[in-house]
Amino acid sequence: MINAAHIIFYSTDAEADRVFIRDVLGLAGVDAGGGWLIFKLPPAEIAVHPIDGLGKYEFYFMCDDIEKTLTELTAKGVTISEQIINQRWGRLASIKLPSGNDLPIYQPHHPTAYDLED
């Protein structure tokens, strides 16, 4: 059955974003050949939300303490592109990747599935 998930970010500056993910976010990775890095993600979960019309996909990093996480990232030179806003489901912010893309981060207020035992 399914044993993992593979997420792809499309980037106008893939090399810079890879370096950012490795060096700033500190995610370990493997070289799949020719410098093509694939990173190990922290535990993950998937949710399905209703929508009218065509579906879409979104990606968020999660954290336990968004203020602390953003403080640590800004100390490493990361730009916060969207300040913290409170949602009913959590506290949300975004950081800027070197390519200019925004990467959302949130601190959930809801129970999380990644703590479930296998």
N, C-alpha and C positions, 0 to 999 in steps of 0.2 A: 504494500500500500504506500501511500505518500510518506516520505521520510524527511522532507525538507522543503524549503521554498527558495526560489532564486528571483531576486528583484533586480531590474535593470534601470539605471538612471541614464537618460540620454543627455549629453552635455556638449556644449560648444567648446569646452576646454577640459576634456576628459582627463588628461595627464595631471593638470592642476587639482582637479577635484579628487583624483585618486590619492595624490600626495596629502591633501587635506584630510581625507577620510583615514588614511594610515597614520599620519604624523600628529594631526590636531585632535581628531576624535579618538585616536588610539586603537583602531580596530585592526586585528591581525588578519593577514591574508596570505594567499598563495599566488604564485606566478603561474598562470595557466598556459604560458608560452609567450615569448616575445615581449615580456614586460606587462602583459595583460593581467592586472591584479583582480582577484576575486576575494572579497572580504567576508570574514565570519561575522555574522550579526549576533547581537544579544538575543535572548529568548524573544519570540514573537507571538502574535495572535492575529486573527483575522475576524473582521466583523462584516456583516452584510446589512446594508441599510436600504430601505425602499426609496425609489426614485421614479418620477414620471419621465418617460422618454428613454434614451439610450443610457446605459450604465457608464460608469467611469471608475478609475482606480486612484487611490491616494496613498501616500506613504508618510508616516510620522515616526520619529524617534520618541521614545517614552523615557521619563526620568522620575525619580522619587521626590526631588526638590528642585523646582524649576529656577528659583532665584539662585541657588547654589550652582546649578549647572551653567546658567548664563554667566555668572560671575567667573567661574573657571574658564569658560570659553572666551570671554572678553579679555581675560588676562593673557590668553594665547593669541590675541589680536583678531579674534573673530568679531565680525559686525553683526549686531542684532538688527534684522531687517523689519521685524514686527515685534513690538513690545508685548509684554504679557497682557492677555485679556482673559477674563473669567468667562467660561462657558458652563452650562449646566453639567457637562460631563468631565470637565477638567480645566486646567489653566494652560493656555496655548500661547506660544511665541514662535518666531522663525528666525533662523540665522542665514547669513548669506554665504553661499559656496563661492570659491574663486571664479567659477564660470559666470556668476551673477544670478544663478538660480537660488530660490529660497528653499530652505529645508525646515519644515515644521517640527517642533518639539513640544510635547505636552506632558503635564503631570496629571494623571488620571484621578478623577474623584469616584470612579466606578470600580467594582471588583475587576480584577484582571485575570485572564485565562493563563498567563505564562507561569503562574505559581502552582498550577495544577500538577500533580504527579503523573508521570507517564504510566 
